[in-house]
Amino acid sequence: MSIFLELWAFMKARKKFWLAPVLFVMVGLGALIVFSSGSAVAPFIYTLF
């Protein structure tokens, strides 16, 4: 959890709030890959990449 606090402090200090949507998308895609790796939907997910 501390890495998120450090990242937020960095974005707040450097005024780089444009990184937040990029990070949310990256975390979302990572979660999609992890949660769909054992399901029947996996072949359809991997065609997106």
mmCIF entry with sequence, helices, sheets and N, C-alpha, C, O atoms, coordinates in Angstrom:
data_MODEL
# 
_entry.id   MODEL 
# 
_entity.id                         1 
_entity.type                       polymer 
_entity.pdbx_number_of_molecules   1 
# 
_entity_poly.entity_id                      1 
_entity_poly.type                           'polypeptide(L)' 
_entity_poly.nstd_linkage                   no 
_entity_poly.nstd_monomer                   no 
_entity_poly.pdbx_seq_one_letter_code       MSIFLELWAFMKARKKFWLAPVLFVMVGLGALIVFSSGSAVAPFIYTLF 
_entity_poly.pdbx_seq_one_letter_code_can   MSIFLELWAFMKARKKFWLAPVLFVMVGLGALIVFSSGSAVAPFIYTLF 
_entity_poly.pdbx_strand_id                 A 
# 
loop_
_entity_poly_seq.entity_id 
_entity_poly_seq.num 
_entity_poly_seq.mon_id 
_entity_poly_seq.hetero 
1 1  MET n 
1 2  SER n 
1 3  ILE n 
1 4  PHE n 
1 5  LEU n 
1 6  GLU n 
1 7  LEU n 
1 8  TRP n 
1 9  ALA n 
1 10 PHE n 
1 11 MET n 
1 12 LYS n 
1 13 ALA n 
1 14 ARG n 
1 15 LYS n 
1 16 LYS n 
1 17 PHE n 
1 18 TRP n 
1 19 LEU n 
1 20 ALA n 
1 21 PRO n 
1 22 VAL n 
1 23 LEU n 
1 24 PHE n 
1 25 VAL n 
1 26 MET n 
1 27 VAL n 
1 28 GLY n 
1 29 LEU n 
1 30 GLY n 
1 31 ALA n 
1 32 LEU n 
1 33 ILE n 
1 34 VAL n 
1 35 PHE n 
1 36 SER n 
1 37 SER n 
1 38 GLY n 
1 39 SER n 
1 40 ALA n 
1 41 VAL n 
1 42 ALA n 
1 43 PRO n 
1 44 PHE n 
1 45 ILE n 
1 46 TYR n 
1 47 THR n 
1 48 LEU n 
1 49 PHE n 
# 
_struct_asym.id          A 
_struct_asym.entity_id   1 
# 
loop_
_struct_conf.conf_type_id 
_struct_conf.id 
_struct_conf.pdbx_PDB_helix_id 
_struct_conf.beg_label_comp_id 
_struct_conf.beg_label_asym_id 
_struct_conf.beg_label_seq_id 
_struct_conf.pdbx_beg_PDB_ins_code 
_struct_conf.end_label_comp_id 
_struct_conf.end_label_asym_id 
_struct_conf.end_label_seq_id 
_struct_conf.pdbx_end_PDB_ins_code 
_struct_conf.beg_auth_comp_id 
_struct_conf.beg_auth_asym_id 
_struct_conf.beg_auth_seq_id 
_struct_conf.end_auth_comp_id 
_struct_conf.end_auth_asym_id 
_struct_conf.end_auth_seq_id 
_struct_conf.pdbx_PDB_helix_class 
_struct_conf.details 
_struct_conf.pdbx_PDB_helix_length 
HELX_P HELX_P1 AA1 SER A 2  ? ARG A 14 ? SER A 2  ARG A 14 1 ? 13 
HELX_P HELX_P2 AA2 LEU A 19 ? SER A 36 ? LEU A 19 SER A 36 1 ? 18 
HELX_P HELX_P3 AA3 ALA A 42 ? TYR A 46 ? ALA A 42 TYR A 46 1 ? 5  
# 
_struct_conf_type.id          HELX_P 
_struct_conf_type.criteria    ? 
_struct_conf_type.reference   ? 
# 
loop_
_atom_site.group_PDB 
_atom_site.id 
_atom_site.type_symbol 
_atom_site.label_atom_id 
_atom_site.label_alt_id 
_atom_site.label_comp_id 
_atom_site.label_asym_id 
_atom_site.label_entity_id 
_atom_site.label_seq_id 
_atom_site.pdbx_PDB_ins_code 
_atom_site.Cartn_x 
_atom_site.Cartn_y 
_atom_site.Cartn_z 
_atom_site.occupancy 
_atom_site.B_iso_or_equiv 
_atom_site.pdbx_formal_charge 
_atom_site.auth_seq_id 
_atom_site.auth_comp_id 
_atom_site.auth_asym_id 
_atom_site.auth_atom_id 
_atom_site.pdbx_PDB_model_num 
ATOM 1   N N  . MET A 1 1  ? 0.826   -1.191  0.000   1.00 0.00 ? 1  MET A N  1 
ATOM 2   C CA . MET A 1 1  ? 0.000   0.000   0.000   1.00 0.00 ? 1  MET A CA 1 
ATOM 3   C C  . MET A 1 1  ? 0.865   1.247   0.000   1.00 0.00 ? 1  MET A C  1 
ATOM 4   O O  . MET A 1 1  ? 0.430   2.300   -0.468  1.00 0.00 ? 1  MET A O  1 
ATOM 5   N N  . SER A 1 2  ? 2.063   1.147   0.509   1.00 0.00 ? 2  SER A N  1 
ATOM 6   C CA . SER A 1 2  ? 2.921   2.336   0.580   1.00 0.00 ? 2  SER A CA 1 
ATOM 7   C C  . SER A 1 2  ? 3.363   2.807   -0.802  1.00 0.00 ? 2  SER A C  1 
ATOM 8   O O  . SER A 1 2  ? 3.639   3.990   -0.997  1.00 0.00 ? 2  SER A O  1 
ATOM 9   N N  . ILE A 1 3  ? 3.429   1.893   -1.752  1.00 0.00 ? 3  ILE A N  1 
ATOM 10  C CA . ILE A 1 3  ? 3.837   2.311   -3.101  1.00 0.00 ? 3  ILE A CA 1 
ATOM 11  C C  . ILE A 1 3  ? 2.793   3.236   -3.719  1.00 0.00 ? 3  ILE A C  1 
ATOM 12  O O  . ILE A 1 3  ? 3.133   4.156   -4.462  1.00 0.00 ? 3  ILE A O  1 
ATOM 13  N N  . PHE A 1 4  ? 1.518   2.986   -3.407  1.00 0.00 ? 4  PHE A N  1 
ATOM 14  C CA . PHE A 1 4  ? 0.472   3.863   -3.923  1.00 0.00 ? 4  PHE A CA 1 
ATOM 15  C C  . PHE A 1 4  ? 0.538   5.237   -3.278  1.00 0.00 ? 4  PHE A C  1 
ATOM 16  O O  . PHE A 1 4  ? 0.310   6.252   -3.936  1.00 0.00 ? 4  PHE A O  1 
ATOM 17  N N  . LEU A 1 5  ? 0.850   5.266   -1.989  1.00 0.00 ? 5  LEU A N  1 
ATOM 18  C CA . LEU A 1 5  ? 0.997   6.548   -1.305  1.00 0.00 ? 5  LEU A CA 1 
ATOM 19  C C  . LEU A 1 5  ? 2.196   7.332   -1.837  1.00 0.00 ? 5  LEU A C  1 
ATOM 20  O O  . LEU A 1 5  ? 2.124   8.550   -2.000  1.00 0.00 ? 5  LEU A O  1 
ATOM 21  N N  . GLU A 1 6  ? 3.286   6.638   -2.104  1.00 0.00 ? 6  GLU A N  1 
ATOM 22  C CA . GLU A 1 6  ? 4.463   7.301   -2.667  1.00 0.00 ? 6  GLU A CA 1 
ATOM 23  C C  . GLU A 1 6  ? 4.179   7.804   -4.082  1.00 0.00 ? 6  GLU A C  1 
ATOM 24  O O  . GLU A 1 6  ? 4.598   8.899   -4.455  1.00 0.00 ? 6  GLU A O  1 
ATOM 25  N N  . LEU A 1 7  ? 3.474   7.008   -4.852  1.00 0.00 ? 7  LEU A N  1 
ATOM 26  C CA . LEU A 1 7  ? 3.118   7.420   -6.208  1.00 0.00 ? 7  LEU A CA 1 
ATOM 27  C C  . LEU A 1 7  ? 2.198   8.638   -6.181  1.00 0.00 ? 7  LEU A C  1 
ATOM 28  O O  . LEU A 1 7  ? 2.360   9.561   -6.979  1.00 0.00 ? 7  LEU A O  1 
ATOM 29  N N  . TRP A 1 8  ? 1.235   8.639   -5.264  1.00 0.00 ? 8  TRP A N  1 
ATOM 30  C CA . TRP A 1 8  ? 0.345   9.789   -5.144  1.00 0.00 ? 8  TRP A CA 1 
ATOM 31  C C  . TRP A 1 8  ? 1.117   11.030  -4.716  1.00 0.00 ? 8  TRP A C  1 
ATOM 32  O O  . TRP A 1 8  ? 0.869   12.124  -5.224  1.00 0.00 ? 8  TRP A O  1 
ATOM 33  N N  . ALA A 1 9  ? 2.053   10.864  -3.782  1.00 0.00 ? 9  ALA A N  1 
ATOM 34  C CA . ALA A 1 9  ? 2.864   12.002  -3.335  1.00 0.00 ? 9  ALA A CA 1 
ATOM 35  C C  . ALA A 1 9  ? 3.714   12.540  -4.485  1.00 0.00 ? 9  ALA A C  1 
ATOM 36  O O  . ALA A 1 9  ? 3.885   13.752  -4.617  1.00 0.00 ? 9  ALA A O  1 
ATOM 37  N N  . PHE A 1 10 ? 4.245   11.647  -5.314  1.00 0.00 ? 10 PHE A N  1 
ATOM 38  C CA . PHE A 1 10 ? 5.025   12.072  -6.477  1.00 0.00 ? 10 PHE A CA 1 
ATOM 39  C C  . PHE A 1 10 ? 4.168   12.865  -7.450  1.00 0.00 ? 10 PHE A C  1 
ATOM 40  O O  . PHE A 1 10 ? 4.559   13.939  -7.908  1.00 0.00 ? 10 PHE A O  1 
ATOM 41  N N  . MET A 1 11 ? 2.976   12.318  -7.765  1.00 0.00 ? 11 MET A N  1 
ATOM 42  C CA . MET A 1 11 ? 2.106   13.001  -8.718  1.00 0.00 ? 11 MET A CA 1 
ATOM 43  C C  . MET A 1 11 ? 1.638   14.347  -8.157  1.00 0.00 ? 11 MET A C  1 
ATOM 44  O O  . MET A 1 11 ? 1.483   15.312  -8.906  1.00 0.00 ? 11 MET A O  1 
ATOM 45  N N  . LYS A 1 12 ? 1.417   14.409  -6.867  1.00 0.00 ? 12 LYS A N  1 
ATOM 46  C CA . LYS A 1 12 ? 0.962   15.652  -6.244  1.00 0.00 ? 12 LYS A CA 1 
ATOM 47  C C  . LYS A 1 12 ? 2.067   16.696  -6.231  1.00 0.00 ? 12 LYS A C  1 
ATOM 48  O O  . LYS A 1 12 ? 1.812   17.873  -6.484  1.00 0.00 ? 12 LYS A O  1 
ATOM 49  N N  . ALA A 1 13 ? 3.299   16.271  -5.935  1.00 0.00 ? 13 ALA A N  1 
ATOM 50  C CA . ALA A 1 13 ? 4.413   17.210  -5.856  1.00 0.00 ? 13 ALA A CA 1 
ATOM 51  C C  . ALA A 1 13 ? 4.842   17.704  -7.236  1.00 0.00 ? 13 ALA A C  1 
ATOM 52  O O  . ALA A 1 13 ? 5.165   18.880  -7.402  1.00 0.00 ? 13 ALA A O  1 
ATOM 53  N N  . ARG A 1 14 ? 4.844   16.825  -8.207  1.00 0.00 ? 14 ARG A N  1 
ATOM 54  C CA . ARG A 1 14 ? 5.321   17.175  -9.543  1.00 0.00 ? 14 ARG A CA 1 
ATOM 55  C C  . ARG A 1 14 ? 4.216   17.642  -10.489 1.00 0.00 ? 14 ARG A C  1 
ATOM 56  O O  . ARG A 1 14 ? 4.482   17.984  -11.641 1.00 0.00 ? 14 ARG A O  1 
ATOM 57  N N  . LYS A 1 15 ? 2.976   17.655  -9.999  1.00 0.00 ? 15 LYS A N  1 
ATOM 58  C CA . LYS A 1 15 ? 1.815   18.073  -10.804 1.00 0.00 ? 15 LYS A CA 1 
ATOM 59  C C  . LYS A 1 15 ? 1.670   17.207  -12.060 1.00 0.00 ? 15 LYS A C  1 
ATOM 60  O O  . LYS A 1 15 ? 1.432   17.719  -13.154 1.00 0.00 ? 15 LYS A O  1 
ATOM 61  N N  . LYS A 1 16 ? 1.813   15.922  -11.892 1.00 0.00 ? 16 LYS A N  1 
ATOM 62  C CA . LYS A 1 16 ? 1.686   14.983  -13.011 1.00 0.00 ? 16 LYS A CA 1 
ATOM 63  C C  . LYS A 1 16 ? 0.430   14.136  -12.833 1.00 0.00 ? 16 LYS A C  1 
ATOM 64  O O  . LYS A 1 16 ? 0.495   12.907  -12.785 1.00 0.00 ? 16 LYS A O  1 
ATOM 65  N N  . PHE A 1 17 ? -0.707  14.808  -12.737 1.00 0.00 ? 17 PHE A N  1 
ATOM 66  C CA . PHE A 1 17 ? -1.965  14.099  -12.538 1.00 0.00 ? 17 PHE A CA 1 
ATOM 67  C C  . PHE A 1 17 ? -2.420  13.366  -13.790 1.00 0.00 ? 17 PHE A C  1 
ATOM 68  O O  . PHE A 1 17 ? -3.337  12.547  -13.723 1.00 0.00 ? 17 PHE A O  1 
ATOM 69  N N  . TRP A 1 18 ? -1.804  13.641  -14.920 1.00 0.00 ? 18 TRP A N  1 
ATOM 70  C CA . TRP A 1 18 ? -2.160  12.926  -16.147 1.00 0.00 ? 18 TRP A CA 1 
ATOM 71  C C  . TRP A 1 18 ? -1.720  11.472  -16.069 1.00 0.00 ? 18 TRP A C  1 
ATOM 72  O O  . TRP A 1 18 ? -2.165  10.660  -16.880 1.00 0.00 ? 18 TRP A O  1 
ATOM 73  N N  . LEU A 1 19 ? -0.859  11.117  -15.117 1.00 0.00 ? 19 LEU A N  1 
ATOM 74  C CA . LEU A 1 19 ? -0.434  9.731   -14.965 1.00 0.00 ? 19 LEU A CA 1 
ATOM 75  C C  . LEU A 1 19 ? -1.524  8.852   -14.356 1.00 0.00 ? 19 LEU A C  1 
ATOM 76  O O  . LEU A 1 19 ? -1.509  7.636   -14.544 1.00 0.00 ? 19 LEU A O  1 
ATOM 77  N N  . ALA A 1 20 ? -2.458  9.443   -13.638 1.00 0.00 ? 20 ALA A N  1 
ATOM 78  C CA . ALA A 1 20 ? -3.489  8.658   -12.949 1.00 0.00 ? 20 ALA A CA 1 
ATOM 79  C C  . ALA A 1 20 ? -4.334  7.827   -13.918 1.00 0.00 ? 20 ALA A C  1 
ATOM 80  O O  . ALA A 1 20 ? -4.494  6.630   -13.681 1.00 0.00 ? 20 ALA A O  1 
ATOM 81  N N  . PRO A 1 21 ? -4.884  8.396   -14.998 1.00 0.00 ? 21 PRO A N  1 
ATOM 82  C CA . PRO A 1 21 ? -5.659  7.546   -15.917 1.00 0.00 ? 21 PRO A CA 1 
ATOM 83  C C  . PRO A 1 21 ? -4.818  6.459   -16.582 1.00 0.00 ? 21 PRO A C  1 
ATOM 84  O O  . PRO A 1 21 ? -5.309  5.357   -16.827 1.00 0.00 ? 21 PRO A O  1 
ATOM 85  N N  . VAL A 1 22 ? -3.581  6.758   -16.867 1.00 0.00 ? 22 VAL A N  1 
ATOM 86  C CA . VAL A 1 22 ? -2.694  5.758   -17.479 1.00 0.00 ? 22 VAL A CA 1 
ATOM 87  C C  . VAL A 1 22 ? -2.500  4.593   -16.517 1.00 0.00 ? 22 VAL A C  1 
ATOM 88  O O  . VAL A 1 22 ? -2.557  3.433   -16.923 1.00 0.00 ? 22 VAL A O  1 
ATOM 89  N N  . LEU A 1 23 ? -2.273  4.898   -15.249 1.00 0.00 ? 23 LEU A N  1 
ATOM 90  C CA . LEU A 1 23 ? -2.082  3.841   -14.263 1.00 0.00 ? 23 LEU A CA 1 
ATOM 91  C C  . LEU A 1 23 ? -3.354  3.033   -14.038 1.00 0.00 ? 23 LEU A C  1 
ATOM 92  O O  . LEU A 1 23 ? -3.290  1.815   -13.873 1.00 0.00 ? 23 LEU A O  1 
ATOM 93  N N  . PHE A 1 24 ? -4.508  3.696   -14.029 1.00 0.00 ? 24 PHE A N  1 
ATOM 94  C CA . PHE A 1 24 ? -5.770  2.975   -13.858 1.00 0.00 ? 24 PHE A CA 1 
ATOM 95  C C  . PHE A 1 24 ? -6.010  2.013   -15.014 1.00 0.00 ? 24 PHE A C  1 
ATOM 96  O O  . PHE A 1 24 ? -6.473  0.893   -14.798 1.00 0.00 ? 24 PHE A O  1 
ATOM 97  N N  . VAL A 1 25 ? -5.706  2.427   -16.222 1.00 0.00 ? 25 VAL A N  1 
ATOM 98  C CA . VAL A 1 25 ? -5.887  1.558   -17.384 1.00 0.00 ? 25 VAL A CA 1 
ATOM 99  C C  . VAL A 1 25 ? -4.922  0.380   -17.320 1.00 0.00 ? 25 VAL A C  1 
ATOM 100 O O  . VAL A 1 25 ? -5.303  -0.752  -17.619 1.00 0.00 ? 25 VAL A O  1 
ATOM 101 N N  . MET A 1 26 ? -3.687  0.638   -16.936 1.00 0.00 ? 26 MET A N  1 
ATOM 102 C CA . MET A 1 26 ? -2.708  -0.447  -16.837 1.00 0.00 ? 26 MET A CA 1 
ATOM 103 C C  . MET A 1 26 ? -3.104  -1.465  -15.776 1.00 0.00 ? 26 MET A C  1 
ATOM 104 O O  . MET A 1 26 ? -2.996  -2.670  -16.000 1.00 0.00 ? 26 MET A O  1 
ATOM 105 N N  . VAL A 1 27 ? -3.559  -0.990  -14.629 1.00 0.00 ? 27 VAL A N  1 
ATOM 106 C CA . VAL A 1 27 ? -3.999  -1.897  -13.562 1.00 0.00 ? 27 VAL A CA 1 
ATOM 107 C C  . VAL A 1 27 ? -5.235  -2.668  -14.002 1.00 0.00 ? 27 VAL A C  1 
ATOM 108 O O  . VAL A 1 27 ? -5.354  -3.860  -13.718 1.00 0.00 ? 27 VAL A O  1 
ATOM 109 N N  . GLY A 1 28 ? -6.149  -2.009  -14.684 1.00 0.00 ? 28 GLY A N  1 
ATOM 110 C CA . GLY A 1 28 ? -7.353  -2.684  -15.172 1.00 0.00 ? 28 GLY A CA 1 
ATOM 111 C C  . GLY A 1 28 ? -7.042  -3.776  -16.178 1.00 0.00 ? 28 GLY A C  1 
ATOM 112 O O  . GLY A 1 28 ? -7.597  -4.872  -16.098 1.00 0.00 ? 28 GLY A O  1 
ATOM 113 N N  . LEU A 1 29 ? -6.155  -3.485  -17.128 1.00 0.00 ? 29 LEU A N  1 
ATOM 114 C CA . LEU A 1 29 ? -5.783  -4.502  -18.111 1.00 0.00 ? 29 LEU A CA 1 
ATOM 115 C C  . LEU A 1 29 ? -5.040  -5.665  -17.457 1.00 0.00 ? 29 LEU A C  1 
ATOM 116 O O  . LEU A 1 29 ? -5.238  -6.822  -17.830 1.00 0.00 ? 29 LEU A O  1 
ATOM 117 N N  . GLY A 1 30 ? -4.195  -5.359  -16.492 1.00 0.00 ? 30 GLY A N  1 
ATOM 118 C CA . GLY A 1 30 ? -3.492  -6.419  -15.765 1.00 0.00 ? 30 GLY A CA 1 
ATOM 119 C C  . GLY A 1 30 ? -4.450  -7.309  -15.005 1.00 0.00 ? 30 GLY A C  1 
ATOM 120 O O  . GLY A 1 30 ? -4.303  -8.532  -15.005 1.00 0.00 ? 30 GLY A O  1 
ATOM 121 N N  . ALA A 1 31 ? -5.439  -6.698  -14.352 1.00 0.00 ? 31 ALA A N  1 
ATOM 122 C CA . ALA A 1 31 ? -6.439  -7.481  -13.620 1.00 0.00 ? 31 ALA A CA 1 
ATOM 123 C C  . ALA A 1 31 ? -7.272  -8.322  -14.580 1.00 0.00 ? 31 ALA A C  1 
ATOM 124 O O  . ALA A 1 31 ? -7.606  -9.465  -14.270 1.00 0.00 ? 31 ALA A O  1 
ATOM 125 N N  . LEU A 1 32 ? -7.606  -7.772  -15.732 1.00 0.00 ? 32 LEU A N  1 
ATOM 126 C CA . LEU A 1 32 ? -8.364  -8.518  -16.729 1.00 0.00 ? 32 LEU A CA 1 
ATOM 127 C C  . LEU A 1 32 ? -7.602  -9.748  -17.192 1.00 0.00 ? 32 LEU A C  1 
ATOM 128 O O  . LEU A 1 32 ? -8.188  -10.820 -17.340 1.00 0.00 ? 32 LEU A O  1 
ATOM 129 N N  . ILE A 1 33 ? -6.326  -9.609  -17.417 1.00 0.00 ? 33 ILE A N  1 
ATOM 130 C CA . ILE A 1 33 ? -5.507  -10.744 -17.853 1.00 0.00 ? 33 ILE A CA 1 
ATOM 131 C C  . ILE A 1 33 ? -5.388  -11.792 -16.751 1.00 0.00 ? 33 ILE A C  1 
ATOM 132 O O  . ILE A 1 33 ? -5.492  -12.990 -17.015 1.00 0.00 ? 33 ILE A O  1 
ATOM 133 N N  . VAL A 1 34 ? -5.169  -11.341 -15.520 1.00 0.00 ? 34 VAL A N  1 
ATOM 134 C CA . VAL A 1 34 ? -5.007  -12.285 -14.407 1.00 0.00 ? 34 VAL A CA 1 
ATOM 135 C C  . VAL A 1 34 ? -6.300  -13.044 -14.139 1.00 0.00 ? 34 VAL A C  1 
ATOM 136 O O  . VAL A 1 34 ? -6.274  -14.263 -13.969 1.00 0.00 ? 34 VAL A O  1 
ATOM 137 N N  . PHE A 1 35 ? -7.423  -12.346 -14.099 1.00 0.00 ? 35 PHE A N  1 
ATOM 138 C CA . PHE A 1 35 ? -8.680  -13.003 -13.755 1.00 0.00 ? 35 PHE A CA 1 
ATOM 139 C C  . PHE A 1 35 ? -9.250  -13.843 -14.885 1.00 0.00 ? 35 PHE A C  1 
ATOM 140 O O  . PHE A 1 35 ? -10.040 -14.752 -14.632 1.00 0.00 ? 35 PHE A O  1 
ATOM 141 N N  . SER A 1 36 ? -8.877  -13.567 -16.103 1.00 0.00 ? 36 SER A N  1 
ATOM 142 C CA . SER A 1 36 ? -9.426  -14.345 -17.220 1.00 0.00 ? 36 SER A CA 1 
ATOM 143 C C  . SER A 1 36 ? -8.488  -15.448 -17.687 1.00 0.00 ? 36 SER A C  1 
ATOM 144 O O  . SER A 1 36 ? -8.806  -16.158 -18.641 1.00 0.00 ? 36 SER A O  1 
ATOM 145 N N  . SER A 1 37 ? -7.348  -15.608 -17.043 1.00 0.00 ? 37 SER A N  1 
ATOM 146 C CA . SER A 1 37 ? -6.382  -16.590 -17.526 1.00 0.00 ? 37 SER A CA 1 
ATOM 147 C C  . SER A 1 37 ? -6.880  -18.021 -17.353 1.00 0.00 ? 37 SER A C  1 
ATOM 148 O O  . SER A 1 37 ? -6.487  -18.898 -18.123 1.00 0.00 ? 37 SER A O  1 
ATOM 149 N N  . GLY A 1 38 ? -7.726  -18.278 -16.373 1.00 0.00 ? 38 GLY A N  1 
ATOM 150 C CA . GLY A 1 38 ? -8.200  -19.638 -16.159 1.00 0.00 ? 38 GLY A CA 1 
ATOM 151 C C  . GLY A 1 38 ? -9.612  -19.860 -16.649 1.00 0.00 ? 38 GLY A C  1 
ATOM 152 O O  . GLY A 1 38 ? -10.193 -20.908 -16.366 1.00 0.00 ? 38 GLY A O  1 
ATOM 153 N N  . SER A 1 39 ? -10.177 -18.935 -17.358 1.00 0.00 ? 39 SER A N  1 
ATOM 154 C CA . SER A 1 39 ? -11.577 -19.081 -17.768 1.00 0.00 ? 39 SER A CA 1 
ATOM 155 C C  . SER A 1 39 ? -11.679 -19.386 -19.261 1.00 0.00 ? 39 SER A C  1 
ATOM 156 O O  . SER A 1 39 ? -10.685 -19.402 -19.988 1.00 0.00 ? 39 SER A O  1 
ATOM 157 N N  . ALA A 1 40 ? -12.911 -19.626 -19.686 1.00 0.00 ? 40 ALA A N  1 
ATOM 158 C CA . ALA A 1 40 ? -13.157 -19.926 -21.101 1.00 0.00 ? 40 ALA A CA 1 
ATOM 159 C C  . ALA A 1 40 ? -13.122 -18.671 -21.957 1.00 0.00 ? 40 ALA A C  1 
ATOM 160 O O  . ALA A 1 40 ? -13.128 -18.762 -23.185 1.00 0.00 ? 40 ALA A O  1 
ATOM 161 N N  . VAL A 1 41 ? -13.085 -17.511 -21.333 1.00 0.00 ? 41 VAL A N  1 
ATOM 162 C CA . VAL A 1 41 ? -13.078 -16.249 -22.070 1.00 0.00 ? 41 VAL A CA 1 
ATOM 163 C C  . VAL A 1 41 ? -11.657 -15.870 -22.493 1.00 0.00 ? 41 VAL A C  1 
ATOM 164 O O  . VAL A 1 41 ? -11.477 -14.968 -23.311 1.00 0.00 ? 41 VAL A O  1 
ATOM 165 N N  . ALA A 1 42 ? -10.671 -16.536 -21.954 1.00 0.00 ? 42 ALA A N  1 
ATOM 166 C CA . ALA A 1 42 ? -9.272  -16.173 -22.187 1.00 0.00 ? 42 ALA A CA 1 
ATOM 167 C C  . ALA A 1 42 ? -8.893  -16.077 -23.669 1.00 0.00 ? 42 ALA A C  1 
ATOM 168 O O  . ALA A 1 42 ? -8.228  -15.111 -24.043 1.00 0.00 ? 42 ALA A O  1 
ATOM 169 N N  . PRO A 1 43 ? -9.274  -17.012 -24.524 1.00 0.00 ? 43 PRO A N  1 
ATOM 170 C CA . PRO A 1 43 ? -8.893  -16.869 -25.947 1.00 0.00 ? 43 PRO A CA 1 
ATOM 171 C C  . PRO A 1 43 ? -9.431  -15.601 -26.589 1.00 0.00 ? 43 PRO A C  1 
ATOM 172 O O  . PRO A 1 43 ? -8.788  -15.032 -27.471 1.00 0.00 ? 43 PRO A O  1 
ATOM 173 N N  . PHE A 1 44 ? -10.598 -15.155 -26.160 1.00 0.00 ? 44 PHE A N  1 
ATOM 174 C CA . PHE A 1 44 ? -11.178 -13.938 -26.738 1.00 0.00 ? 44 PHE A CA 1 
ATOM 175 C C  . PHE A 1 44 ? -10.504 -12.694 -26.193 1.00 0.00 ? 44 PHE A C  1 
ATOM 176 O O  . PHE A 1 44 ? -10.400 -11.688 -26.894 1.00 0.00 ? 44 PHE A O  1 
ATOM 177 N N  . ILE A 1 45 ? -10.046 -12.749 -24.950 1.00 0.00 ? 45 ILE A N  1 
ATOM 178 C CA . ILE A 1 45 ? -9.344  -11.603 -24.357 1.00 0.00 ? 45 ILE A CA 1 
ATOM 179 C C  . ILE A 1 45 ? -7.991  -11.415 -25.044 1.00 0.00 ? 45 ILE A C  1 
ATOM 180 O O  . ILE A 1 45 ? -7.591  -10.291 -25.347 1.00 0.00 ? 45 ILE A O  1 
ATOM 181 N N  . TYR A 1 46 ? -7.297  -12.518 -25.284 1.00 0.00 ? 46 TYR A N  1 
ATOM 182 C CA . TYR A 1 46 ? -5.953  -12.421 -25.855 1.00 0.00 ? 46 TYR A CA 1 
ATOM 183 C C  . TYR A 1 46 ? -5.966  -11.954 -27.305 1.00 0.00 ? 46 TYR A C  1 
ATOM 184 O O  . TYR A 1 46 ? -4.945  -11.486 -27.808 1.00 0.00 ? 46 TYR A O  1 
ATOM 185 N N  . THR A 1 47 ? -7.093  -12.072 -27.979 1.00 0.00 ? 47 THR A N  1 
ATOM 186 C CA . THR A 1 47 ? -7.145  -11.551 -29.345 1.00 0.00 ? 47 THR A CA 1 
ATOM 187 C C  . THR A 1 47 ? -7.160  -10.022 -29.373 1.00 0.00 ? 47 THR A C  1 
ATOM 188 O O  . THR A 1 47 ? -6.863  -9.417  -30.403 1.00 0.00 ? 47 THR A O  1 
ATOM 189 N N  . LEU A 1 48 ? -7.506  -9.396  -28.243 1.00 0.00 ? 48 LEU A N  1 
ATOM 190 C CA . LEU A 1 48 ? -7.477  -7.940  -28.175 1.00 0.00 ? 48 LEU A CA 1 
ATOM 191 C C  . LEU A 1 48 ? -6.069  -7.404  -28.150 1.00 0.00 ? 48 LEU A C  1 
ATOM 192 O O  . LEU A 1 48 ? -5.826  -6.263  -28.544 1.00 0.00 ? 48 LEU A O  1 
ATOM 193 N N  . PHE A 1 49 ? -5.143  -8.213  -27.693 1.00 0.00 ? 49 PHE A N  1 
ATOM 194 C CA . PHE A 1 49 ? -3.758  -7.763  -27.580 1.00 0.00 ? 49 PHE A CA 1 
ATOM 195 C C  . PHE A 1 49 ? -2.960  -8.309  -28.726 1.00 0.00 ? 49 PHE A C  1 
ATOM 196 O O  . PHE A 1 49 ? -1.760  -8.049  -28.822 1.00 0.00 ? 49 PHE A O  1 
# 
